[in-house]
């Protein structure tokens, strides 16, 4: 047991902060169910930061949601993660950024409720993120990952500051082949 972490949480996906003064982690709540992450991540969970000096625990995500795929950018001191309602199997997700210096949460990409055209962005359906997803171009920092885009996987980039999403892989139908 680590001081500061409640016994009602199962801890995972932990990593050190940039100064080794604490850890970021996802905590899955034991109630109403303790097991069930193997095939679906829709268990109530939150992103936390544990400060070692005083064992203080800070909630960084929105309550009553399921979070996943947390990443940290050292240059911008920004933590990102995906969240979704604690309902339904792999529902549409939001991309959230936490500015650790200002201690502010921002919804970068929100849930898409309804598409207006067939090729419009359908929302985020992210099943994995590579270990180092950050692309640094001068003072621009982009997050690169894949998301389900209708019946295909698409490579996208998101500028965390401007909230602009760009599809990198070509839309279907393009020449056959895989970009992911």
GROMACS elastic network, one bead per residue, 0.5 to 0.9 nm:
[ bonds ]
;  ai    aj funct       b0    kb
    1     4     6  0.88921   500
    1     5     6  0.75213   500
    1     6     6  0.86467   500
    1     7     6  0.77224   500
    2     5     6  0.58766   500
    2     6     6  0.85092   500
    2    55     6  0.86603   500
    3     6     6  0.81829   500
    3    52     6  0.86033   500
    3    55     6  0.58518   500
    3    56     6  0.86386   500
    4    50     6  0.70097   500
    4    51     6  0.84988   500
    4    52     6  0.85676   500
    4    54     6  0.84080   500
    4    56     6  0.58268   500
    4    57     6  0.59674   500
    5     8     6  0.84264   500
    5     9     6  0.73837   500
    5    11     6  0.86054   500
    5    50     6  0.77206   500
    5    55     6  0.81575   500
    5    56     6  0.86390   500
    5    57     6  0.70287   500
    6     9     6  0.59318   500
    6    10     6  0.88949   500
    7    10     6  0.77077   500
    7    30     6  0.88781   500
    8    27     6  0.89779   500
    8    28     6  0.83788   500
    8    29     6  0.60772   500
    8    30     6  0.56027   500
    8    31     6  0.77628   500
    9    27     6  0.53655   500
    9    28     6  0.53576   500
    9    30     6  0.59228   500
    9    31     6  0.89711   500
    9    45     6  0.86587   500
   10    26     6  0.82236   500
   10    27     6  0.54206   500
   10    28     6  0.50841   500
   10    29     6  0.65460   500
   10    30     6  0.70168   500
   10    34     6  0.82891   500
   11    14     6  0.73462   500
   11    25     6  0.65413   500
   11    26     6  0.59171   500
   11    28     6  0.65309   500
   12    25     6  0.59926   500
   12    26     6  0.54554   500
   12    27     6  0.64701   500
   12    28     6  0.80009   500
   13    24     6  0.81570   500
   13    25     6  0.55951   500
   13    26     6  0.59854   500
   13    27     6  0.87415   500
   13    68     6  0.88377   500
   13    69     6  0.82487   500
   13    70     6  0.76016   500
   14    23     6  0.64443   500
   14    24     6  0.54798   500
   14    26     6  0.67499   500
   14    70     6  0.89948   500
   15    22     6  0.86256   500
   15    23     6  0.54646   500
   15    24     6  0.55168   500
   15    25     6  0.65827   500
   15    72     6  0.89014   500
   16    19     6  0.77937   500
   16    20     6  0.56163   500
   16    21     6  0.75987   500
   16    22     6  0.60060   500
   16    24     6  0.63205   500
   16    25     6  0.88825   500
   17    20     6  0.53063   500
   17    21     6  0.65074   500
   17    22     6  0.57288   500
   17    23     6  0.55408   500
   17    24     6  0.66932   500
   17    49     6  0.87562   500
   17    72     6  0.82050   500
   17    74     6  0.83547   500
   18    21     6  0.78757   500
   18    22     6  0.87278   500
   18    72     6  0.88868   500
   18    73     6  0.88792   500
   18    74     6  0.61685   500
   18    77     6  0.80479   500
   19    22     6  0.78099   500
   20    23     6  0.75274   500
   20    52     6  0.89216   500
   21    50     6  0.86206   500
   21    51     6  0.62188   500
   21    52     6  0.58575   500
   21    53     6  0.72611   500
   22    49     6  0.68657   500
   22    50     6  0.53094   500
   22    52     6  0.51546   500
   22    53     6  0.81017   500
   22    55     6  0.88868   500
   23    48     6  0.81881   500
   23    49     6  0.56841   500
   23    50     6  0.53586   500
   23    51     6  0.69351   500
   23    52     6  0.80420   500
   24    47     6  0.71048   500
   24    48     6  0.56882   500
   24    50     6  0.65152   500
   24    70     6  0.88417   500
   24    72     6  0.89620   500
   24    79     6  0.89612   500
   25    46     6  0.83354   500
   25    47     6  0.57721   500
   25    48     6  0.54555   500
   25    49     6  0.65294   500
   25    50     6  0.81259   500
   25    70     6  0.81974   500
   26    45     6  0.66082   500
   26    46     6  0.55698   500
   26    48     6  0.61944   500
   26    49     6  0.89151   500
   26    67     6  0.74509   500
   26    68     6  0.76151   500
   26    70     6  0.79282   500
   27    44     6  0.86487   500
   27    45     6  0.54429   500
   27    46     6  0.54745   500
   27    47     6  0.63965   500
   27    48     6  0.70235   500
   28    31     6  0.88890   500
   28    34     6  0.79479   500
   28    43     6  0.68803   500
   28    44     6  0.60685   500
   28    46     6  0.67443   500
   28    66     6  0.85029   500
   29    32     6  0.76771   500
   29    33     6  0.77168   500
   29    34     6  0.69910   500
   29    43     6  0.76025   500
   29    44     6  0.59123   500
   29    45     6  0.58693   500
   29    46     6  0.83027   500
   30    33     6  0.55560   500
   30    35     6  0.79764   500
   30    44     6  0.86345   500
   31    34     6  0.63034   500
   31    44     6  0.84473   500
   32    43     6  0.89116   500
   32    44     6  0.86502   500
   33    36     6  0.76856   500
   33    43     6  0.78759   500
   34    43     6  0.86067   500
   35    38     6  0.84630   500
   35    43     6  0.87551   500
   36    39     6  0.71510   500
   36    40     6  0.68616   500
   36    41     6  0.76007   500
   36    42     6  0.86182   500
   36    43     6  0.75346   500
   37    40     6  0.52734   500
   37    41     6  0.52049   500
   37    42     6  0.77599   500
   37    43     6  0.73728   500
   38    41     6  0.76097   500
   40    43     6  0.79542   500
   40    89     6  0.63551   500
   40    90     6  0.68567   500
   41    44     6  0.85911   500
   41    66     6  0.70775   500
   41    67     6  0.78860   500
   41    68     6  0.74243   500
   41    89     6  0.77619   500
   41    90     6  0.72416   500
   42    45     6  0.83137   500
   42    65     6  0.82033   500
   42    66     6  0.54733   500
   42    67     6  0.80073   500
   42    84     6  0.76239   500
   42    85     6  0.75827   500
   42    86     6  0.53975   500
   42    87     6  0.64521   500
   42    88     6  0.70482   500
   42    89     6  0.64098   500
   42    90     6  0.68966   500
   42    91     6  0.85455   500
   43    65     6  0.79895   500
   43    66     6  0.56452   500
   43    67     6  0.83606   500
   43    86     6  0.61286   500
   43    87     6  0.83153   500
   44    63     6  0.84874   500
   44    64     6  0.61731   500
   44    65     6  0.56098   500
   44    67     6  0.76967   500
   44    85     6  0.85253   500
   44    86     6  0.58431   500
   45    61     6  0.88913   500
   45    63     6  0.80929   500
   45    64     6  0.74972   500
   45    65     6  0.63523   500
   45    67     6  0.57108   500
   45    68     6  0.83659   500
   45    86     6  0.86604   500
   46    59     6  0.71157   500
   46    60     6  0.73808   500
   46    61     6  0.56126   500
   46    62     6  0.71962   500
   46    63     6  0.68281   500
   46    64     6  0.80803   500
   46    65     6  0.71271   500
   46    66     6  0.66554   500
   46    67     6  0.58743   500
   46    68     6  0.86322   500
   46    83     6  0.89150   500
   47    58     6  0.85826   500
   47    59     6  0.62228   500
   47    60     6  0.53532   500
   47    61     6  0.52373   500
   47    62     6  0.84515   500
   47    67     6  0.70434   500
   47    68     6  0.85855   500
   47    70     6  0.80382   500
   47    81     6  0.83003   500
   48    57     6  0.66066   500
   48    58     6  0.54707   500
   48    60     6  0.54004   500
   48    61     6  0.73619   500
   49    56     6  0.81468   500
   49    57     6  0.57301   500
   49    58     6  0.50852   500
   49    59     6  0.66695   500
   49    60     6  0.69821   500
   50    54     6  0.88841   500
   50    55     6  0.63288   500
   50    56     6  0.57706   500
   50    58     6  0.64348   500
   51    54     6  0.62774   500
   51    55     6  0.53937   500
   51    56     6  0.53261   500
   51    57     6  0.65059   500
   51    58     6  0.80896   500
   52    56     6  0.72484   500
   53    56     6  0.79344   500
   54    57     6  0.89974   500
   59    62     6  0.79686   500
   59    63     6  0.83962   500
   60    98     6  0.71549   500
   60   103     6  0.83999   500
   60   104     6  0.87353   500
   60   105     6  0.75797   500
   61    65     6  0.82825   500
   61    67     6  0.78862   500
   61    81     6  0.85960   500
   61    83     6  0.84294   500
   61    96     6  0.81437   500
   61    98     6  0.82652   500
   61   105     6  0.76608   500
   62    65     6  0.64835   500
   62    66     6  0.89836   500
   62    67     6  0.89828   500
   62    83     6  0.84653   500
   62   105     6  0.87175   500
   63    66     6  0.85775   500
   64    85     6  0.72837   500
   64    86     6  0.67000   500
   65    83     6  0.63721   500
   65    84     6  0.57316   500
   65    86     6  0.50947   500
   65    87     6  0.86755   500
   66    82     6  0.83608   500
   66    83     6  0.54165   500
   66    84     6  0.53739   500
   66    85     6  0.60622   500
   66    86     6  0.54324   500
   66    87     6  0.86891   500
   67    70     6  0.79412   500
   67    81     6  0.67536   500
   67    82     6  0.56215   500
   67    84     6  0.66112   500
   67    85     6  0.88687   500
   68    81     6  0.60309   500
   68    82     6  0.53772   500
   68    83     6  0.63370   500
   68    84     6  0.88161   500
   68   128     6  0.89970   500
   69    80     6  0.81691   500
   69    81     6  0.55001   500
   69    82     6  0.61618   500
   69    83     6  0.88268   500
   69   126     6  0.86257   500
   69   127     6  0.84088   500
   69   128     6  0.68246   500
   69   129     6  0.64709   500
   70    79     6  0.71399   500
   70    80     6  0.56715   500
   70    82     6  0.70596   500
   70   129     6  0.87770   500
   71    78     6  0.84794   500
   71    79     6  0.58049   500
   71    80     6  0.53101   500
   71    81     6  0.63221   500
   71   129     6  0.86775   500
   71   131     6  0.81469   500
   71   132     6  0.81724   500
   71   133     6  0.80912   500
   72    76     6  0.88739   500
   72    77     6  0.72149   500
   72    78     6  0.58410   500
   72    80     6  0.62691   500
   72    81     6  0.88003   500
   72   134     6  0.89623   500
   73    76     6  0.57941   500
   73    77     6  0.55530   500
   73    78     6  0.52295   500
   73    79     6  0.63129   500
   73    80     6  0.81794   500
   73   134     6  0.72165   500
   73   141     6  0.89664   500
   74    78     6  0.69644   500
   74    79     6  0.87513   500
   75    78     6  0.79757   500
   75   141     6  0.88644   500
   76    79     6  0.88517   500
   76    99     6  0.79322   500
   76   100     6  0.87820   500
   76   101     6  0.89628   500
   76   141     6  0.81190   500
   77    98     6  0.85656   500
   77    99     6  0.63589   500
   77   100     6  0.57194   500
   77   101     6  0.67167   500
   78    97     6  0.64971   500
   78    98     6  0.55858   500
   78   100     6  0.57867   500
   78   101     6  0.81364   500
   79    96     6  0.82571   500
   79    97     6  0.56364   500
   79    98     6  0.50583   500
   79    99     6  0.66345   500
   79   100     6  0.70547   500
   80    95     6  0.70629   500
   80    96     6  0.55112   500
   80    98     6  0.62363   500
   80    99     6  0.88558   500
   81    94     6  0.83272   500
   81    95     6  0.59642   500
   81    96     6  0.54467   500
   81    97     6  0.67170   500
   81    98     6  0.86754   500
   82    93     6  0.61116   500
   82    94     6  0.54490   500
   82    96     6  0.59928   500
   82    97     6  0.88765   500
   82   124     6  0.87843   500
   82   126     6  0.81194   500
   83    92     6  0.87010   500
   83    93     6  0.54032   500
   83    94     6  0.53160   500
   83    95     6  0.66796   500
   83    96     6  0.73065   500
   84    87     6  0.79901   500
   84    90     6  0.80218   500
   84    91     6  0.65711   500
   84    92     6  0.65614   500
   84    94     6  0.63461   500
   84   111     6  0.85050   500
   85    88     6  0.78187   500
   85    91     6  0.75905   500
   85    92     6  0.86064   500
   85    93     6  0.80660   500
   86    89     6  0.89589   500
   87    90     6  0.85926   500
   87    91     6  0.76794   500
   88    91     6  0.58895   500
   90    93     6  0.80192   500
   90   125     6  0.71766   500
   90   126     6  0.85729   500
   90   127     6  0.84673   500
   91   124     6  0.87579   500
   91   125     6  0.71439   500
   92   110     6  0.89606   500
   92   111     6  0.59660   500
   92   112     6  0.73253   500
   92   113     6  0.87408   500
   92   122     6  0.86413   500
   92   123     6  0.60998   500
   92   124     6  0.55977   500
   92   125     6  0.55713   500
   92   126     6  0.85656   500
   93   109     6  0.84110   500
   93   110     6  0.73068   500
   93   111     6  0.58529   500
   93   112     6  0.86418   500
   93   123     6  0.70932   500
   93   124     6  0.51811   500
   93   125     6  0.61245   500
   93   126     6  0.75549   500
   94   107     6  0.69143   500
   94   108     6  0.74167   500
   94   109     6  0.54706   500
   94   111     6  0.54898   500
   94   112     6  0.88986   500
   94   123     6  0.81323   500
   94   124     6  0.66867   500
   95   106     6  0.86125   500
   95   107     6  0.60625   500
   95   108     6  0.53617   500
   95   110     6  0.66853   500
   95   111     6  0.87213   500
   95   124     6  0.79268   500
   96   105     6  0.69195   500
   96   106     6  0.57167   500
   96   108     6  0.55187   500
   96   109     6  0.72374   500
   96   110     6  0.85028   500
   97   104     6  0.82164   500
   97   105     6  0.57740   500
   97   106     6  0.52673   500
   97   107     6  0.64785   500
   97   108     6  0.65516   500
   97   160     6  0.74624   500
   98   101     6  0.88018   500
   98   102     6  0.84624   500
   98   103     6  0.66008   500
   98   104     6  0.55640   500
   98   106     6  0.63770   500
   98   107     6  0.89590   500
   99   102     6  0.55481   500
   99   103     6  0.54089   500
   99   104     6  0.53510   500
   99   105     6  0.65971   500
   99   106     6  0.81869   500
  100   104     6  0.70951   500
  100   105     6  0.88952   500
  101   104     6  0.81451   500
  107   110     6  0.62120   500
  107   163     6  0.86637   500
  108   158     6  0.84677   500
  108   159     6  0.87612   500
  108   160     6  0.65189   500
  108   161     6  0.82583   500
  108   162     6  0.83783   500
  108   163     6  0.52115   500
  108   164     6  0.83637   500
  109   112     6  0.87595   500
  109   123     6  0.81260   500
  109   124     6  0.79747   500
  109   158     6  0.86064   500
  109   163     6  0.67045   500
  109   164     6  0.84074   500
  109   165     6  0.80659   500
  110   123     6  0.76697   500
  110   124     6  0.83776   500
  111   122     6  0.88165   500
  111   123     6  0.59020   500
  111   124     6  0.72644   500
  112   115     6  0.70640   500
  112   121     6  0.79841   500
  112   122     6  0.62438   500
  112   124     6  0.80548   500
  113   122     6  0.85598   500
  113   123     6  0.82206   500
  114   122     6  0.78275   500
  115   118     6  0.71690   500
  115   119     6  0.84384   500
  115   120     6  0.60787   500
  115   121     6  0.72097   500
  115   122     6  0.62623   500
  115   123     6  0.88381   500
  116   119     6  0.86968   500
  116   120     6  0.68333   500
  117   120     6  0.53662   500
  117   121     6  0.88475   500
  118   121     6  0.87265   500
  118   122     6  0.88905   500
  119   122     6  0.80721   500
  119   149     6  0.89032   500
  119   150     6  0.85100   500
  119   171     6  0.82370   500
  120   123     6  0.89986   500
  121   124     6  0.84938   500
  121   149     6  0.72668   500
  121   150     6  0.88251   500
  121   167     6  0.89460   500
  122   125     6  0.86329   500
  122   148     6  0.84422   500
  122   149     6  0.62953   500
  122   150     6  0.69085   500
  123   147     6  0.84744   500
  123   148     6  0.84382   500
  123   149     6  0.78197   500
  124   147     6  0.59504   500
  124   148     6  0.70540   500
  124   149     6  0.81011   500
  125   146     6  0.85158   500
  125   147     6  0.51691   500
  125   148     6  0.52380   500
  125   149     6  0.78029   500
  126   129     6  0.75621   500
  126   145     6  0.79539   500
  126   146     6  0.64580   500
  126   148     6  0.66357   500
  127   146     6  0.79566   500
  127   147     6  0.71954   500
  127   148     6  0.83506   500
  128   145     6  0.78162   500
  128   146     6  0.74661   500
  128   147     6  0.84663   500
  129   132     6  0.82067   500
  129   133     6  0.68723   500
  129   144     6  0.81907   500
  129   145     6  0.56429   500
  129   146     6  0.71670   500
  130   133     6  0.55630   500
  130   144     6  0.84604   500
  130   145     6  0.70307   500
  132   135     6  0.85862   500
  132   144     6  0.89354   500
  133   142     6  0.81812   500
  133   143     6  0.55255   500
  133   144     6  0.52163   500
  133   145     6  0.66061   500
  134   141     6  0.67408   500
  134   142     6  0.57157   500
  134   144     6  0.63414   500
  135   140     6  0.82140   500
  135   141     6  0.57760   500
  135   142     6  0.50371   500
  135   143     6  0.62009   500
  135   144     6  0.69816   500
  135   157     6  0.87510   500
  136   139     6  0.71469   500
  136   140     6  0.59389   500
  136   142     6  0.64548   500
  136   143     6  0.88985   500
  137   140     6  0.50778   500
  137   141     6  0.63004   500
  137   142     6  0.80304   500
  138   141     6  0.79155   500
  140   159     6  0.72497   500
  140   160     6  0.86541   500
  140   161     6  0.80653   500
  141   158     6  0.84714   500
  141   159     6  0.60867   500
  141   160     6  0.67761   500
  141   161     6  0.77910   500
  142   157     6  0.60554   500
  142   158     6  0.52718   500
  142   160     6  0.62061   500
  142   161     6  0.86254   500
  143   156     6  0.82436   500
  143   157     6  0.54058   500
  143   158     6  0.51707   500
  143   159     6  0.65738   500
  143   160     6  0.71820   500
  144   155     6  0.71480   500
  144   156     6  0.57672   500
  144   158     6  0.65874   500
  145   154     6  0.83641   500
  145   155     6  0.57687   500
  145   156     6  0.57086   500
  145   157     6  0.65362   500
  145   158     6  0.86560   500
  146   153     6  0.63890   500
  146   154     6  0.53626   500
  146   156     6  0.59545   500
  146   157     6  0.85744   500
  146   180     6  0.74993   500
  147   152     6  0.84674   500
  147   153     6  0.56428   500
  147   154     6  0.54718   500
  147   155     6  0.66061   500
  147   156     6  0.72465   500
  148   151     6  0.69341   500
  148   152     6  0.57801   500
  148   154     6  0.61307   500
  148   155     6  0.89074   500
  149   152     6  0.52543   500
  149   153     6  0.56567   500
  149   154     6  0.59215   500
  149   171     6  0.89408   500
  150   153     6  0.79240   500
  152   171     6  0.88240   500
  152   172     6  0.78835   500
  153   169     6  0.88108   500
  153   178     6  0.89281   500
  153   179     6  0.83423   500
  153   180     6  0.71045   500
  154   167     6  0.69521   500
  154   168     6  0.73684   500
  154   169     6  0.57162   500
  154   170     6  0.79060   500
  154   171     6  0.79918   500
  154   179     6  0.76051   500
  154   180     6  0.73143   500
  155   166     6  0.86993   500
  155   167     6  0.61545   500
  155   168     6  0.53517   500
  155   169     6  0.52798   500
  155   170     6  0.87433   500
  155   179     6  0.73646   500
  155   180     6  0.69450   500
  156   165     6  0.67958   500
  156   166     6  0.55086   500
  156   168     6  0.52026   500
  156   169     6  0.72158   500
  157   164     6  0.81942   500
  157   165     6  0.57161   500
  157   166     6  0.52775   500
  157   167     6  0.65734   500
  157   168     6  0.69525   500
  158   161     6  0.87812   500
  158   162     6  0.84016   500
  158   163     6  0.64012   500
  158   164     6  0.55735   500
  158   166     6  0.63895   500
  158   167     6  0.89437   500
  159   162     6  0.55855   500
  159   163     6  0.53689   500
  159   164     6  0.53037   500
  159   165     6  0.66213   500
  159   166     6  0.85288   500
  160   163     6  0.51468   500
  160   164     6  0.73762   500
  160   165     6  0.89257   500
  161   164     6  0.80939   500
  162   165     6  0.89118   500
  167   170     6  0.73317   500
  167   171     6  0.82151   500
  168   171     6  0.89131   500
  169   179     6  0.63123   500
  169   180     6  0.85149   500
  170   173     6  0.82121   500
  170   174     6  0.65662   500
  170   179     6  0.85599   500
  171   174     6  0.64420   500
  172   175     6  0.81887   500
  172   176     6  0.88420   500
  173   176     6  0.79376   500
  174   177     6  0.85255   500
